Amino acid sequence: MSTELRALRLARGLSCAEVAEAIGCSESKISRMETANRGLYADEVAAILGFLQAPSKLRQELVALVRTGEARNWHAIHGKLPGHWRDLIGFESQAVALRNYEPLFIPGLAQTSDYARTIIRGCDRDLSDGELDALVATRMGRQVILGRTHLHLLIDETALRRTLGDPPMMRGQLRHLVTLAGRQRVVIQVVPFDSPAHPGLEGPFARLEFADQPDLVYVESRHTSTFLEEEVHLKGARDAWDALRTLALSPEESIRLIAEFAGGSV
């Protein structure tokens, strides 16, 4: 439940302080509620959900969970959440390191809510506004792992140049990447547009590393995804990653390039 509250807040682009002011409590109280360091009470949760404009049906379900003390996750009760999202969220929450190559768009763990909304809406125009809000909030909620999990992103330059028809939104996304790269556990590198042919041309992939379990490789394509655990696939992903890192700009060069695309400098 705590994770869902944070996800909804991030989807609205609000700070803990803004939510606290709106419902009349302290910023630290909101923070503790979101990090599961404080018990949740139905009236407080209802007030927060109302301020965050959560869909009515979702508000009722989440408040009911607080009242009954039921401990299901939001992605387990929201029927529209794709199955591969549920699985990925579960594995990400256990991983100690994530290494993700993306050729077409900014990786989900580094997306702003506006960018995520644009991508999700573009891929499925049949979603209702409520469903879209829930999916965006879930994608934002995945980012709670950034404070404790090592994240290394390799992003093709093509993804940085694609404005998705909204240059101001894209500039905000690029500035977010620059900020994110300043975090202690995050590394971002750009694979240049003029690189020679490389293994990344086969498509995006992510490596998930665990403290006490074998690694996994996650591969996603149109309406389908899979987790690979056989050594042949793990080795293939490691080799592909090493080849891409060899081609990529250094982290410092990458951030300078991203800042240039965003219209600024570092």
N, C-alpha and C positions, 0 to 999 in steps of 0.2 A: 504493500500500500504506500509506504513512504516513497518508493521509487516512482510510483505513478503520479504522486503529487508534484514531485520535482519535474517529471517529464512534461506535465501539463503547463507548469510555470515557464519552463524553458521554451515550450512551443509558442507561448504568448510573448516571449522576449522580455520577461519581467524579472526583476531582482527580488530577493527575499525581503528586502526593505520595503519595496513597493507593495508586496502582498501583505506584509505586516501592517503597514499604514492603513491599507484598505479595510482590514478586518479588525483593527484596533488591538494589536498585540505587539510584542517585541520581535525584532529581526532574528534574534538568537532562538526564539521559540519556533519560528518557522524553520530555521536551519535544523534544529534538533528533531522536529517532526519529519523532515525530509531525510535525515540520516538514521532514522529509527532509534534515536537516543531518547525519545520521549514518547509516552503513550499517546495514542490517537483517540480523540473523542468525536462522536458523531456530529455534534453541533459545530465544532471548529472545522472539521473536514467539509461539512456541508457549506459553510461560509466561504471557505477557500475555493471549493469547486464552483460555487456560484460566481465568485469574482473572476475566476479564470474562464468562465463561460463554457464549462464542460457540457456536452450534450445532456439533455434531461435524463435519458435512459441510463447513460453511464453514471451520472450523479447518483441516481437511485440505487444502482447496483453497488457502487463503491461505499456509499453511506451504510447500506445494508450490511456489507462485509464488516465495517467497523463495529456496528451494533452487535453483530453476532460473534465477533472475534474470529471470523473465518479468515484463513491466511492464504487464500489463493492469490496468484499474481494477476495483474490486469490482462496480460496477454493470454491468460487461460480462460478469461470470461468474455473477452471481446471476440465474437465469432468471426468478424471480418479480418482479423489479423492472419496473414498468410502463414501456413504451417512452417515454411522454412525460416520465417522471421522468429517464430517461437523457439525453434531449435537453435538458431544462431544466438539469440539473446541468452539462452541457457548456457551454451558453451563459452560465450564471451565473458560471462560473469565468473567463470571458473579459470579462465586463461591467465597466465602470468605475462604473456607477450603475444602481440598480434602484429603480423607483417602482411600488408595488403597492397597489391598492385591493382591500379585502376586505369584503363586506357580512355574511357569515354566520359566519366563524370567524377566529381569530387567524392571520395569515399564517405559512406554514411556517418562514420564516427567523427568526421571533420566538417559535416554540413551545418550551415545555419538553418534556422527554421524556415526562412523564406526560400532558400535554395531547395530544401527537402520538399516543401510544398509544391514548388514548380515541377520538380522531377516526378513526384508521386502523381500529381494531377495529370501531367503529360503522358504518363504511362497507363493511366486508367481514368478515362474521362467519365466513366459511369459511377464513380464514387459520389455519395452524397457529401454535403459539407461536414456533417457530423463524423462520417467515416474518415474523411480526409483529415479532420482535426485529430482524430484518434491515432491514425497512422503517423502523422507528423509528430505528435507527442511521444509516441513509442520510439520513433527514431531518435528524437532528442534525448529520451530517457536512457537509451543505450550509452550515452556519453558519460554517464556517472562513473564508468570504469576508468576514465582517463586519469584520475588521481592516483590509481594504484597499479595500473597495468601498463607495461611498456608498449608503446605504439610506434611502429615504423611504417610510413606510407611512401610508396613510390607512385607518383601521379604522372601520367603522360601529359606533355605540354598541350596536346590537343584539348584536354579537359579544361585547362586553364583559359584557353582562348575562346571556348564556346560560351557565349553569353546567354543562350536559351531565350533569346528575344527580349531580355531585360537587363541592359548594361548596368543600371544602378544596383540592382539586386546582385549581379555578379561581382561588382566592385566590393560590395559588402562581404560577399563570400570570400573573396581573395584576401581582404583585410583580416578576416577571421583566421585564415590559414597562417598569416604572418604572426598573429597573436598566439595561436595555438602552438606554433613552432617554438615559442619561447618557454613552453612548459618543460619541466625537467625530464619527464618520461616520454616525450614526443619527439620524433625525428621525421622530417618531411623532405623528400628529394624529388626532383623533377627529371623525368626521362625526356631529353630534348626531341623536338619534332623531327630534326634531321638525322636522328640516329639510324644506323644500318638495321637491316632486318634482325629481329630478336625474338626470343621465346614469348614475350608478352603479346605478340601478334595473335597468339592462340586465344587470348581473352583474359579477363580478370581472374584473380585468385587470391585467397587469403590463407596464411598459415597461422594456426592457433597452437601455442605452446603451453604446456601445463606442468605444474610442479611434480605431480606424482602419477601422470597418465601419459600415454603415447600422444604425439602430436597429431593434429588433424589438418587436412587441407579442405577448404571450402570453395566450391566452384558454383557459380550461379549464371544462368542464362535465361532466356525468355520463358517465364512461367514455370521454371523448374530449377532445382538446385540439388547438390549432393555433397556429403561429407566423405572424404576419402581417407583411409587409414592404412592401406597396404603400403609396404616399404617402397615399392616401385613408384607409387604416386608421390610419397613423401620426398623421395630422392629427386624426382622430376621437378617438384616445386622448389626444393632447395637449390637445384642447379639453375632453374629459371630465375630465381631470386638473385643468385650470385651474378648471373649474366646481366641482369637489369641494373643491379647496383654498380657494376663496372661501367655501364653506359651513362648512368645518372650523374647529374651535376652534384657537387658537394652540397651538404645542407646549407652552408652559407651562400653559395652561388644560387641555390634554388630559391631561398627566401628573397634574395635581391631581385631575381627575375619575377617572382610572384608580386612583390611590392611594385615593380615597374608596371606590370599589367594592371595593378589596382590604381595606378596613377599616383603612387607615393614613392617613398624611399625608406631604407633602413640603414 
